[in-house]
Every structure is written in C-alpha cells, then in structure tokens.
Amino acid sequence: EGPIDLRGAELGVSLRGDGLQLNGAACYFWVHIGGTRWHCSGHPIEIGADHWPEAPTRFAIPNDEALWYHSWSSDSENVASLDQVLAGAESYGFSFVGFGGEVSGRLSLGFFELNLDGVAR
C-alpha cells in the first residue's frame, strides 16, 4: 500500500507487557517518510503490566510539532517537517524511548486502529 495521510486521523491501540522491564522507557507512536522520523512525545502509549488495559489508548494524531520530536534523519540538510511526514507517512509504529538499559520481556498488541476521515482501518 502506498503512503497514507495521517493528518486528522485518530489512533487507537491496546498494548500488554508480560514481564516487561522498561528500565525507564516510555512507549510512543512514530511516523516515517523517506529519511525522516518523528515520535509523538505528547501522547505516551499505556502498556498494561501483565494484563490488558481497561480501554485502548486513543487520541487524535496531532499536527503540532510541540507534541512531537524529530527523532531521526538520514540527511540533516533535508529534514521533512511533521506536516510533510503526516501527509505522506510511509511507515508508522511504536518504540521505546528513554530507557537506561535494555528493554526486556514480551509486548503484545491486542488492538490497533487508525480512523481516517471517519473510517476505521
């Protein structure tokens, strides 16, 4: 499938960690296009400790650089803006940020939904 426009989209996700040792990390949603990746630092993803959370984490994906941080670029001279990345996201996912040691244990995805223009996918 080609790039996806995540501007105005809503994310829903449910994560469970069994024996998960985060070592200070938090889990964040990220988006990527070409050589640029941004992490949504304004919305950490809840991970249920040895159980599923009561309800999925849900939030509107913000198009506000104050709620994200630019986490990687293959070319520091040609960094895509957050709006460019959200408009044509080639990949997205979740990662751990801020750990003081190796994250270990099991992480399970029980629910994932992107709602684009009122249509869940």
N, C-alpha and C positions, 0 to 999 in steps of 0.2 A: 504494500500500500504506500502511496506517496505521502508527502508532508501533510501535516494536519494543523489547522488553525485553532489554537487553544485560547485565543482572546475571548473572554466572556464565558469560558467553559467552567463547569463545576466538577470537582474531583470528589469521589467517594472511595474510601479504602478501609479495609479491616486487616490488621496485622496481629499475629500472635507470635510471641517469643517463648520457646520452651528451653529452659536452661540457658537463656540468652544473657551473656555477660557483656554489657555495653561499654564498660570501662570509661564512663563519662560521655559517651556519644549520644547524639540525638539522631532521629531519622527524618530526612527531608525529601520532598519531591524535587526532581530536577528535570530540565528540558535541555535539548541539544539541537543545534543546527550547524552543519559544516564543521568549523573548528572552534565553536563557542558553546560553553555550557553554563547555565545559571541554576542555582539552588534556591528554592523558596524558603528562605530562613524565617519568614514571618509566620509560618504555619508548620510547626513540628508535627510529625505523624505519631499518634498514640500507638504503642505496642502493648498488648495485653501480656502480662507476665504469667505464663503457664495457663492462660485462658484467653478466650476471645473477648475483646472489649464489648461493653454493653451495646454500643452502637458504632457504626463506622465513623471514622473521621471524615467530615465533609466541609468543603469550603470552595468558594468561588476563586478560581485561579486569578490572582491579582496582576494587573499590568502596571505595577508600581515598583520601580527599582529600589525603593526604600525597604521593600519587603522581600527582596531577593539579594543574593550576592553572586557576582561573576566568579565562578569557581575554576574555570579553565579556558584557555585559548591556545590554539596551535600557532597563532600568529598575533603577537601583541600589537602589531601595527594595523590589524584588520579585525577588530572585535565587533561582533554583531550586537546591536542593542537588544535589550529584553524584548521590546515590541517586535523586532525582526525575528527573534527566536520563537516567540509565542505564535507569530503569524505563520510560520512555516516549520514547525517542530518536526524534525526527522526521527527523533527518538526521545523517550522520557522514561523515568524510573524512580527508584528510591535508593538512597545511600545513607550511610552512617557518616556523621561529621562530628569532629571534636573529641575523638577518642584518645585516651592516654596510653592505651595498649591494644593488642589485637582483640577485636570483637569475636566472640565465640558463642556457640550454641546453635539452635535452629530457629529460623524465621519462616513463618508460613503466611501466605496470602489467602485470605478467606473470601474477600470481596474486593472487586475493583470495577469502577465505573467512571467513565467520562461522559458528562452530559453536555452535548454541543448543540446549541440552538434549540434546547428543549427536547432533544433526542438522546436517550441513554445509549451508550455503546460499550 
